[in-house]
Amino acid sequence: MRLLIFTLILATLNTPAFSKPDKQEIKVLTLNTWMIPVLRKMAKARAEAIGRELGNYDISLMQEAFTRGVRKTMATLARRSDLTNRYQKRSAFRINSGMFSFTRYEIVKTDFLRYFNCGGFQCLSAKGVLYIQVRLPNGQLLDLFNTHTQAYQKDKRVRFRQLKRAIKFVNKKNDGTVPAIFAGDFNVIGETAEYEELVQMLPEFRDVWKVSRPNDPGFTWNPAINNWAEYDHKEDQLLQRLDYIFIRDGKNTKISVKDASLAFNLEKIWYGVYVDPRHIFVSDHFGVETTLVLETL
């Protein structure tokens, strides 16, 4: 009996300690929801359509979720998939930022940076950067930054100042030790001089769309398909890639892009008060989704 006990103890000592998985796969979404306080259409129906899909993602970073009703609708549906959320409440004399972030992971900390530079009616919103740090199941920390900047090409200077401040905030919160995701509606048109300038401002970040689909224009503002979007002939380009997911490796963690695609770029069925279903787009923007693999080095 003593020999058996001694053998079991010895076997336990020689058994390697349980090691946490060194790879973690996560699915991420960014989407401008077009839930503005005025001039929006079918907001409740669209909020329901979005909310039903949020369980497909581990992290969802959304913009223009300005009103309480649509946030409540999306949050109620998201809770069915064990998702928690954060948003920035309104500040004095301004409506809230519109940023609304969901995750199925433990939220460790959060913060918010408000843009002071703005132009026109967009100054009514307290736009900025919503920061969340989460802990993945394997213990890995991940920093998430959700932003929405000034729209329209004519306001490039305002947007540049916003992005300069945003990137300073990102680098302050994330020094490269922990991997990071910086996503949202940047309102920078892809493959333009302004886009190249943005990429230069983010030297350690990678655009997941360019990694996965370098020859695909990836238009997220597409009036040719999306009936909610409208052509703006003051813009140099009428079809635009405005929504991005940028990633940065951590000191001991590499992020690789498994795939990337447009999200919510097909009409969803909505019954509402109708006997026969209607098909609607959930926003005037298409979203961007990606599957990322985080690997411990």
QUICOR-V456565 format. One record per residue. D_LAST is the distance of its C-alpha to the last C-alpha in Angstrom with 2 decimals. Layout:
# QUICOR-V456565
[[D_LAST] [D_LAST]]
This chain:
# QUICOR-V456565
[[44.27] [42.87] [41.30] [39.62] [38.22] [36.97] [35.30] [33.52] [32.29] [31.06] [29.22] [27.53] [26.41] [24.99] [23.10] [19.32] [18.38] [17.38] [13.65] [12.72] [11.52] [7.84] [9.50] [12.27] [14.96] [17.33] [20.58] [21.82] [25.38] [27.23] [31.03] [34.02] [36.38] [39.65] [40.90] [42.92] [45.92] [48.55] [49.17] [46.57] [47.58] [47.07] [44.47] [44.70] [44.47] [41.46] [39.76] [40.38] [38.99] [35.75] [35.51] [35.89] [32.85] [30.39] [29.37] [27.70] [25.02] [22.42] [22.91] [26.12] [26.92] [30.63] [33.27] [37.09] [37.30] [40.07] [42.45] [42.30] [43.71] [41.07] [38.25] [39.93] [40.32] [36.68] [35.47] [37.88] [36.67] [32.98] [33.50] [34.41] [30.76] [29.65] [28.58] [29.16] [29.92] [30.48] [32.89] [34.62] [38.26] [41.06] [41.97] [45.55] [47.53] [44.57] [43.14] [39.54] [36.57] [36.32] [32.55] [31.72] [28.18] [27.42] [24.46] [24.18] [21.64] [22.63] [23.63] [22.72] [24.61] [26.45] [28.42] [30.52] [31.57] [34.94] [36.05] [39.35] [39.98] [41.45] [44.37] [47.18] [47.03] [43.23] [43.86] [45.00] [41.40] [39.03] [36.18] [32.95] [29.28] [28.40] [25.19] [23.49] [20.38] [19.41] [17.49] [16.01] [16.96] [13.71] [14.24] [11.95] [14.23] [15.13] [17.90] [20.64] [23.41] [26.49] [29.24] [32.61] [34.37] [37.94] [39.22] [41.29] [41.13] [44.06] [41.99] [39.25] [39.95] [39.60] [36.33] [34.99] [35.79] [34.16] [30.91] [30.95] [31.28] [28.68] [26.00] [26.98] [26.56] [23.13] [21.93] [23.68] [22.05] [18.56] [17.68] [14.26] [12.49] [12.54] [12.19] [15.79] [18.38] [21.71] [24.35] [28.07] [31.35] [31.11] [34.54] [33.42] [34.60] [32.04] [32.65] [35.01] [35.17] [34.21] [31.04] [30.11] [30.86] [28.56] [25.66] [26.40] [26.35] [22.79] [21.20] [17.53] [18.19] [18.64] [21.55] [20.44] [23.97] [23.94] [20.65] [22.07] [25.81] [26.61] [30.23] [31.02] [32.84] [31.57] [34.56] [34.14] [37.67] [39.90] [43.60] [44.41] [42.83] [42.48] [45.91] [44.71] [43.56] [46.24] [46.65] [46.86] [48.81] [48.18] [44.60] [43.94] [41.94] [43.08] [39.98] [36.87] [33.11] [32.72] [29.87] [26.21] [22.67] [20.42] [16.66] [14.42] [10.64] [9.63] [8.68] [5.22] [5.68] [6.96] [10.43] [12.35] [16.08] [17.56] [21.06] [23.36] [27.08] [30.03] [30.78] [34.26] [35.80] [38.23] [41.10] [40.89] [43.86] [45.73] [48.97] [50.09] [53.90] [54.33] [55.30] [53.46] [49.83] [48.96] [45.83] [44.16] [41.15] [39.30] [39.12] [40.32] [36.69] [34.37] [30.91] [27.52] [25.05] [21.57] [19.09] [15.49] [12.36] [9.53] [6.23] [3.79] [0.00]]
